[in-house]
Amino acid sequence: MNQKYEKPSLETLKEKLEPFQFEVTQKNGTEPPFKNKYWNFFEDGLYVDVVTGEPLFSSKDKFESSCGWPSFTKPIQKERVRYVEDFSFGMHRIEVKSQSGNSHLGHVFNDGPEIHGGMRYCINSAALKFIPKSSMPEQGYAEFLKFV
């Protein structure tokens, strides 16, 4: 894994992130459906971890799921995320975390488009930063253009 995506200290994160981003990424918070930045956003580009900048999802794999959160069929590279069993709220779900930053991203479900493997990565906008395709090279993400 690329070492340039290192997690800052909690003190730095409290200064760098908006309070709600900190709540979502560091304390497993969840934003309201249909009231978040990327749920209905479909421009070409890359979605990265707001904590570390690690590339996570491509706009090519984003789809309209009507759930109110950004939904993707897969991560940009499988090693970019990890999975944790989550038994909160009396449910059994699979939490998705970023690999380098250990940021809470959201959850993965098996009710996505069958044509793309059937997975739905339901991700909090507050955990993501969008990098437009046209800005990817200048922001250090040129190697990921092939995924967008």
Z-matrix of the N, CA and C atoms (Angstrom, degrees):
N
C 1 1.457
C 2 1.527 1 108.19
N 3 1.302 2 115.29 1 141.58
C 4 1.455 3 120.78 2 -178.13
C 5 1.527 4 110.54 3 -66.91
N 6 1.302 5 116.97 4 125.18
C 7 1.461 6 121.84 5 -176.15
C 8 1.527 7 113.67 6 -75.46
N 9 1.331 8 118.29 7 -7.17
C 10 1.455 9 118.42 8 -179.58
C 11 1.528 10 112.39 9 -73.39
N 12 1.309 11 117.48 10 -8.01
C 13 1.462 12 121.39 11 179.32
C 14 1.522 13 109.76 12 -103.28
N 15 1.308 14 116.38 13 67.44
C 16 1.459 15 121.02 14 -178.17
C 17 1.519 16 110.78 15 -96.36
N 18 1.313 17 114.65 16 144.67
C 19 1.460 18 120.55 17 -179.48
C 20 1.530 19 109.97 18 -78.50
N 21 1.334 20 116.52 19 127.17
C 22 1.467 21 119.73 20 175.56
C 23 1.530 22 110.85 21 -70.25
N 24 1.314 23 116.48 22 168.33
C 25 1.464 24 120.67 23 176.63
C 26 1.524 25 109.91 24 -65.02
N 27 1.321 26 116.08 25 159.84
C 28 1.467 27 120.44 26 178.31
C 29 1.524 28 110.98 27 -60.48
N 30 1.318 29 117.53 28 -36.22
C 31 1.461 30 121.07 29 178.37
C 32 1.525 31 110.48 30 -62.85
N 33 1.324 32 116.70 31 -43.97
C 34 1.463 33 121.16 32 177.79
C 35 1.518 34 110.38 33 -64.43
N 36 1.331 35 116.93 34 -42.21
C 37 1.468 36 120.22 35 179.82
C 38 1.525 37 111.85 36 -62.60
N 39 1.316 38 116.77 37 -38.30
C 40 1.470 39 119.84 38 178.60
C 41 1.526 40 110.98 39 -62.48
N 42 1.323 41 116.86 40 -31.27
C 43 1.464 42 121.35 41 177.70
C 44 1.527 43 111.63 42 -81.79
N 45 1.323 44 116.68 43 -37.91
C 46 1.463 45 122.74 44 -174.22
C 47 1.530 46 112.79 45 -76.92
N 48 1.323 47 117.17 46 -41.23
C 49 1.460 48 121.72 47 -173.38
C 50 1.523 49 112.11 48 -93.36
N 51 1.318 50 115.28 49 154.11
C 52 1.458 51 120.27 50 169.37
C 53 1.525 52 106.23 51 -68.14
N 54 1.338 53 118.30 52 151.28
C 55 1.467 54 119.75 53 -178.62
C 56 1.531 55 114.22 54 -52.07
N 57 1.326 56 117.07 55 -39.38
C 58 1.463 57 118.55 56 -178.70
C 59 1.531 58 111.34 57 -70.83
N 60 1.331 59 117.74 58 -34.71
C 61 1.464 60 120.36 59 175.88
C 62 1.523 61 110.05 60 -62.94
N 63 1.323 62 116.76 61 -40.41
C 64 1.459 63 121.05 62 177.75
C 65 1.528 64 109.78 63 -63.66
N 66 1.325 65 117.11 64 -44.89
C 67 1.470 66 122.13 65 179.17
C 68 1.528 67 111.33 66 -58.20
N 69 1.314 68 116.84 67 -45.84
C 70 1.469 69 121.06 68 -178.82
C 71 1.522 70 111.26 69 -68.79
N 72 1.316 71 117.50 70 -52.39
C 73 1.465 72 120.40 71 -172.01
C 74 1.522 73 114.23 72 -75.72
N 75 1.335 74 117.44 73 -33.02
C 76 1.463 75 120.27 74 -174.09
C 77 1.530 76 113.94 75 -104.63
N 78 1.340 77 116.70 76 -19.10
C 79 1.468 78 119.89 77 -177.12
C 80 1.527 79 112.77 78 -124.72
N 81 1.342 80 115.85 79 19.32
C 82 1.466 81 122.56 80 176.84
C 83 1.520 82 113.79 81 59.33
N 84 1.314 83 117.01 82 34.95
C 85 1.458 84 121.06 83 177.68
C 86 1.516 85 111.87 84 -72.57
N 87 1.335 86 114.72 85 169.87
C 88 1.464 87 121.43 86 177.45
C 89 1.517 88 108.41 87 -136.95
N 90 1.314 89 115.57 88 134.58
C 91 1.456 90 119.71 89 177.89
C 92 1.530 91 110.17 90 -86.28
N 93 1.328 92 117.73 91 159.28
C 94 1.458 93 120.08 92 179.67
C 95 1.529 94 111.43 93 -67.62
N 96 1.329 95 117.26 94 144.25
C 97 1.462 96 119.55 95 176.26
C 98 1.528 97 110.47 96 -67.17
N 99 1.312 98 115.66 97 149.74
C 100 1.460 99 124.55 98 176.72
C 101 1.530 100 113.69 99 63.21
N 102 1.325 101 118.21 100 6.09
C 103 1.462 102 122.11 101 179.18
C 104 1.517 103 109.49 102 -130.97
N 105 1.324 104 115.38 103 48.04
C 106 1.452 105 120.84 104 -179.47
C 107 1.526 106 109.26 105 -140.96
N 108 1.276 107 116.72 106 163.11
C 109 1.461 108 123.75 107 -167.53
C 110 1.532 109 115.63 108 -62.36
N 111 1.317 110 118.76 109 -39.51
C 112 1.469 111 120.03 110 -169.38
C 113 1.528 112 115.63 111 -113.18
N 114 1.321 113 119.96 112 4.53
C 115 1.466 114 119.68 113 -175.16
C 116 1.526 115 111.74 114 -61.00
N 117 1.320 116 117.84 115 -33.66
C 118 1.465 117 121.41 116 -177.15
C 119 1.525 118 110.01 117 -123.70
N 120 1.307 119 116.04 118 41.08
C 121 1.467 120 123.57 119 -175.11
C 122 1.520 121 107.88 120 -118.63
N 123 1.341 122 117.22 121 124.77
C 124 1.461 123 119.45 122 -173.22
C 125 1.526 124 113.47 123 -135.76
N 126 1.323 125 117.58 124 46.84
C 127 1.464 126 120.82 125 174.83
C 128 1.528 127 109.30 126 -88.82
N 129 1.335 128 116.02 127 157.30
C 130 1.464 129 121.18 128 178.37
C 131 1.517 130 110.56 129 -73.61
N 132 1.324 131 115.30 130 130.23
C 133 1.450 132 119.21 131 178.12
C 134 1.512 133 112.87 132 166.34
N 135 1.298 134 114.51 133 -163.39
C 136 1.453 135 124.13 134 -172.86
C 137 1.521 136 109.52 135 -121.74
N 138 1.319 137 116.94 136 138.44
C 139 1.457 138 122.56 137 175.45
C 140 1.524 139 107.57 138 -106.23
N 141 1.333 140 115.65 139 123.83
C 142 1.460 141 120.84 140 -177.10
C 143 1.525 142 110.03 141 -118.69
N 144 1.319 143 115.65 142 161.11
C 145 1.464 144 122.69 143 176.65
C 146 1.525 145 108.38 144 -64.56
N 147 1.321 146 117.07 145 123.53
C 148 1.465 147 121.55 146 -179.57
C 149 1.533 148 111.37 147 -63.50
N 150 1.316 149 117.30 148 -21.32
C 151 1.463 150 122.35 149 -178.61
C 152 1.524 151 112.13 150 -81.22
N 153 1.339 152 117.63 151 -46.29
C 154 1.468 153 121.13 152 -173.29
C 155 1.522 154 115.11 153 -116.12
N 156 1.326 155 117.51 154 -18.09
C 157 1.455 156 120.59 155 -173.82
C 158 1.517 157 112.82 156 85.93
N 159 1.328 158 117.43 157 3.13
C 160 1.461 159 120.93 158 -179.87
C 161 1.534 160 110.57 159 -63.65
N 162 1.344 161 117.96 160 130.50
C 163 1.464 162 121.04 161 178.22
C 164 1.530 163 110.57 162 -64.64
N 165 1.342 164 115.85 163 132.18
C 166 1.457 165 119.92 164 -176.32
C 167 1.524 166 114.06 165 -122.52
N 168 1.329 167 116.99 166 -49.82
C 169 1.460 168 120.92 167 -174.21
C 170 1.520 169 110.74 168 -138.22
N 171 1.329 170 115.40 169 151.10
C 172 1.458 171 122.70 170 177.43
C 173 1.525 172 110.03 171 -105.65
N 174 1.323 173 115.37 172 146.80
C 175 1.461 174 119.86 173 175.31
C 176 1.530 175 110.52 174 -61.30
N 177 1.318 176 117.29 175 -25.55
C 178 1.467 177 122.01 176 178.85
C 179 1.532 178 111.42 177 -62.62
N 180 1.319 179 116.97 178 -27.99
C 181 1.463 180 121.83 179 -177.92
C 182 1.527 181 112.49 180 -101.59
N 183 1.326 182 117.86 181 8.09
C 184 1.472 183 122.26 182 179.44
C 185 1.527 184 108.40 183 -87.81
N 186 1.317 185 116.57 184 143.69
C 187 1.461 186 119.88 185 178.62
C 188 1.522 187 110.46 186 -145.82
N 189 1.318 188 115.68 187 160.77
C 190 1.461 189 122.20 188 178.43
C 191 1.523 190 107.78 189 -82.84
N 192 1.323 191 115.94 190 114.41
C 193 1.467 192 120.06 191 -177.73
C 194 1.519 193 112.47 192 -109.31
N 195 1.329 194 117.27 193 -7.42
C 196 1.465 195 123.10 194 -178.24
C 197 1.517 196 113.30 195 64.42
N 198 1.337 197 117.67 196 18.69
C 199 1.468 198 120.32 197 179.58
C 200 1.523 199 111.97 198 -93.25
N 201 1.342 200 117.26 199 -14.34
C 202 1.455 201 120.55 200 178.46
C 203 1.514 202 115.66 201 95.34
N 204 1.325 203 116.78 202 -0.35
C 205 1.461 204 122.19 203 176.22
C 206 1.525 205 107.81 204 -126.27
N 207 1.330 206 118.07 205 158.37
C 208 1.460 207 118.95 206 174.31
C 209 1.525 208 109.89 207 -59.94
N 210 1.324 209 116.17 208 135.18
C 211 1.463 210 121.46 209 -179.36
C 212 1.519 211 110.32 210 -126.18
N 213 1.325 212 115.32 211 136.11
C 214 1.455 213 122.29 212 -178.79
C 215 1.530 214 108.84 213 -129.56
N 216 1.326 215 116.78 214 152.35
C 217 1.464 216 120.37 215 178.54
C 218 1.521 217 112.55 216 -83.13
N 219 1.347 218 116.53 217 -21.27
C 220 1.470 219 120.22 218 -179.04
C 221 1.513 220 109.77 219 -168.17
N 222 1.328 221 117.01 220 160.42
C 223 1.467 222 119.76 221 171.94
C 224 1.528 223 109.60 222 -74.04
N 225 1.313 224 116.54 223 162.88
C 226 1.464 225 121.09 224 -178.58
C 227 1.534 226 111.37 225 -62.27
N 228 1.318 227 116.36 226 -36.28
C 229 1.469 228 123.83 227 173.43
C 230 1.521 229 105.92 228 -144.40
N 231 1.312 230 117.07 229 135.20
C 232 1.475 231 120.20 230 -172.83
C 233 1.523 232 113.04 231 -58.97
N 234 1.330 233 118.05 232 -30.37
C 235 1.467 234 120.15 233 -178.56
C 236 1.528 235 112.94 234 -78.18
N 237 1.312 236 118.52 235 -1.98
C 238 1.466 237 121.77 236 179.87
C 239 1.524 238 112.93 237 -80.58
N 240 1.335 239 117.39 238 -15.25
C 241 1.464 240 120.63 239 179.84
C 242 1.521 241 110.38 240 -129.43
N 243 1.315 242 114.90 241 160.38
C 244 1.463 243 120.13 242 173.80
C 245 1.519 244 107.91 243 -133.81
N 246 1.310 245 115.49 244 164.91
C 247 1.462 246 121.69 245 -171.41
C 248 1.526 247 110.84 246 -123.16
N 249 1.331 248 115.40 247 139.29
C 250 1.456 249 121.55 248 -178.86
C 251 1.528 250 107.99 249 -135.20
N 252 1.330 251 116.74 250 133.47
C 253 1.462 252 119.14 251 175.65
C 254 1.522 253 109.06 252 -66.49
N 255 1.311 254 115.96 253 137.36
C 256 1.462 255 122.51 254 -176.77
C 257 1.531 256 108.03 255 -127.92
N 258 1.321 257 116.23 256 119.30
C 259 1.466 258 121.58 257 -179.48
C 260 1.530 259 111.50 258 -110.89
N 261 1.333 260 117.63 259 18.59
C 262 1.465 261 120.81 260 -179.07
C 263 1.527 262 111.56 261 -70.49
N 264 1.301 263 115.55 262 157.42
C 265 1.458 264 123.61 263 177.62
C 266 1.528 265 113.18 264 57.97
N 267 1.324 266 116.58 265 28.72
C 268 1.458 267 121.21 266 177.31
C 269 1.520 268 114.45 267 68.56
N 270 1.326 269 117.26 268 20.16
C 271 1.468 270 121.64 269 -179.67
C 272 1.526 271 109.52 270 -122.95
N 273 1.311 272 115.08 271 160.34
C 274 1.461 273 120.55 272 170.89
C 275 1.518 274 107.38 273 -110.65
N 276 1.342 275 115.79 274 113.88
C 277 1.456 276 121.76 275 179.84
C 278 1.520 277 109.03 276 -132.85
N 279 1.321 278 115.05 277 168.62
C 280 1.458 279 120.65 278 175.88
C 281 1.530 280 107.81 279 -110.72
N 282 1.332 281 114.40 280 113.18
C 283 1.460 282 121.14 281 178.95
C 284 1.527 283 109.37 282 -78.34
N 285 1.320 284 115.81 283 144.03
C 286 1.461 285 122.57 284 176.10
C 287 1.521 286 107.58 285 -109.81
N 288 1.343 287 115.81 286 127.50
C 289 1.463 288 122.28 287 178.58
C 290 1.528 289 109.00 288 -124.43
N 291 1.315 290 116.24 289 150.55
C 292 1.466 291 119.12 290 174.32
C 293 1.525 292 108.08 291 -72.82
N 294 1.316 293 115.50 292 146.26
C 295 1.458 294 120.45 293 -176.76
C 296 1.528 295 112.06 294 -68.86
N 297 1.311 296 117.40 295 -53.47
C 298 1.468 297 120.30 296 -174.64
C 299 1.523 298 113.29 297 -74.36
N 300 1.323 299 117.50 298 -40.15
C 301 1.455 300 120.74 299 -174.92
C 302 1.510 301 114.99 300 -95.60
N 303 1.337 302 116.79 301 -10.53
C 304 1.466 303 121.52 302 -176.15
C 305 1.533 304 110.77 303 55.19
N 306 1.324 305 116.30 304 31.31
C 307 1.460 306 121.89 305 179.71
C 308 1.515 307 110.40 306 -78.66
N 309 1.327 308 116.26 307 137.44
C 310 1.462 309 120.03 308 171.03
C 311 1.521 310 107.13 309 -69.85
N 312 1.333 311 116.40 310 123.37
C 313 1.461 312 121.53 311 -179.31
C 314 1.522 313 111.55 312 -104.25
N 315 1.312 314 116.44 313 -41.94
C 316 1.461 315 122.01 314 -175.78
C 317 1.512 316 109.08 315 161.52
N 318 1.344 317 116.21 316 -141.01
C 319 1.459 318 121.64 317 -178.45
C 320 1.524 319 110.08 318 -139.16
N 321 1.316 320 116.32 319 160.03
C 322 1.457 321 121.55 320 176.19
C 323 1.528 322 108.80 321 -116.54
N 324 1.333 323 114.77 322 138.00
C 325 1.462 324 122.18 323 -178.66
C 326 1.528 325 108.91 324 -128.28
N 327 1.305 326 116.70 325 160.90
C 328 1.472 327 120.57 326 -178.92
C 329 1.523 328 112.34 327 -101.14
N 330 1.332 329 117.27 328 33.08
C 331 1.461 330 120.76 329 179.77
C 332 1.533 331 112.31 330 -115.39
N 333 1.313 332 116.55 331 27.92
C 334 1.463 333 121.44 332 178.88
C 335 1.521 334 111.43 333 -85.95
N 336 1.327 335 116.66 334 -175.87
C 337 1.473 336 121.13 335 -178.59
C 338 1.527 337 112.18 336 -61.75
N 339 1.319 338 116.67 337 122.36
C 340 1.478 339 121.43 338 -179.61
C 341 1.526 340 111.59 339 -58.44
N 342 1.306 341 116.77 340 -35.81
C 343 1.464 342 120.77 341 -177.94
C 344 1.534 343 112.02 342 -61.49
N 345 1.332 344 115.86 343 -21.84
C 346 1.466 345 120.93 344 -179.93
C 347 1.527 346 112.26 345 -113.15
N 348 1.308 347 117.72 346 23.98
C 349 1.458 348 121.04 347 175.83
C 350 1.509 349 115.23 348 100.29
N 351 1.321 350 117.79 349 -6.15
C 352 1.456 351 121.45 350 173.55
C 353 1.513 352 116.90 351 80.67
N 354 1.335 353 118.44 352 7.48
C 355 1.465 354 119.69 353 -178.34
C 356 1.533 355 110.48 354 -99.03
N 357 1.341 356 114.92 355 147.98
C 358 1.461 357 122.02 356 175.19
C 359 1.521 358 107.82 357 -129.97
N 360 1.313 359 115.35 358 107.64
C 361 1.461 360 121.33 359 174.77
C 362 1.521 361 106.26 360 -86.30
N 363 1.306 362 116.71 361 104.89
C 364 1.457 363 124.57 362 -178.04
C 365 1.532 364 107.15 363 -93.37
N 366 1.331 365 116.62 364 106.04
C 367 1.463 366 121.92 365 -165.84
C 368 1.530 367 111.12 366 -119.27
N 369 1.302 368 116.60 367 139.15
C 370 1.462 369 121.95 368 176.76
C 371 1.528 370 110.95 369 -71.77
N 372 1.325 371 116.57 370 129.64
C 373 1.470 372 120.42 371 175.05
C 374 1.522 373 111.21 372 -57.81
N 375 1.322 374 116.86 373 -35.82
C 376 1.462 375 121.41 374 -177.36
C 377 1.526 376 112.48 375 -62.88
N 378 1.327 377 117.75 376 -18.00
C 379 1.462 378 121.83 377 179.33
C 380 1.526 379 112.21 378 -90.84
N 381 1.332 380 116.24 379 -4.81
C 382 1.458 381 120.77 380 -172.69
C 383 1.522 382 113.09 381 -118.07
N 384 1.315 383 114.11 382 153.36
C 385 1.459 384 122.13 383 167.49
C 386 1.519 385 105.52 384 -125.54
N 387 1.312 386 117.39 385 131.77
C 388 1.459 387 121.89 386 -179.64
C 389 1.522 388 110.25 387 -93.27
N 390 1.326 389 116.11 388 131.60
C 391 1.462 390 122.90 389 175.55
C 392 1.525 391 106.91 390 -112.37
N 393 1.340 392 119.03 391 111.14
C 394 1.465 393 120.41 392 178.97
C 395 1.533 394 110.82 393 -59.06
N 396 1.318 395 116.27 394 145.40
C 397 1.464 396 121.34 395 -179.10
C 398 1.531 397 111.33 396 -52.28
N 399 1.325 398 117.21 397 -42.17
C 400 1.466 399 121.03 398 -178.09
C 401 1.531 400 112.66 399 -65.81
N 402 1.336 401 117.62 400 -21.50
C 403 1.471 402 121.65 401 -179.01
C 404 1.526 403 113.55 402 -99.77
N 405 1.318 404 116.83 403 -5.76
C 406 1.468 405 119.41 404 -175.41
C 407 1.530 406 113.62 405 -57.84
N 408 1.331 407 120.02 406 -47.00
C 409 1.475 408 118.51 407 -179.74
C 410 1.526 409 113.15 408 -60.12
N 411 1.316 410 117.52 409 -46.95
C 412 1.471 411 120.00 410 -177.09
C 413 1.521 412 112.92 411 -69.62
N 414 1.343 413 117.06 412 -20.69
C 415 1.461 414 119.91 413 178.25
C 416 1.532 415 112.60 414 -96.86
N 417 1.349 416 116.14 415 9.04
C 418 1.458 417 120.50 416 173.61
C 419 1.521 418 115.08 417 89.63
N 420 1.327 419 117.73 418 18.43
C 421 1.467 420 121.09 419 -177.24
C 422 1.533 421 112.74 420 -117.31
N 423 1.331 422 118.44 421 23.13
C 424 1.476 423 122.10 422 -177.86
C 425 1.522 424 111.94 423 -55.82
N 426 1.326 425 117.71 424 -37.22
C 427 1.466 426 121.01 425 -177.45
C 428 1.537 427 112.41 426 -65.30
N 429 1.342 428 116.84 427 -14.25
C 430 1.465 429 120.46 428 -178.53
C 431 1.518 430 113.19 429 -100.25
N 432 1.334 431 117.66 430 1.62
C 433 1.462 432 121.33 431 177.84
C 434 1.528 433 111.74 432 -57.93
N 435 1.319 434 117.20 433 -32.34
C 436 1.461 435 120.85 434 -178.51
C 437 1.532 436 112.54 435 -64.86
N 438 1.331 437 117.58 436 -16.94
C 439 1.459 438 121.92 437 -179.12
C 440 1.530 439 112.13 438 -91.51
N 441 1.334 440 116.92 439 -12.49
C 442 1.475 441 120.38 440 -173.00
C 443 1.517 442 111.18 441 -99.93
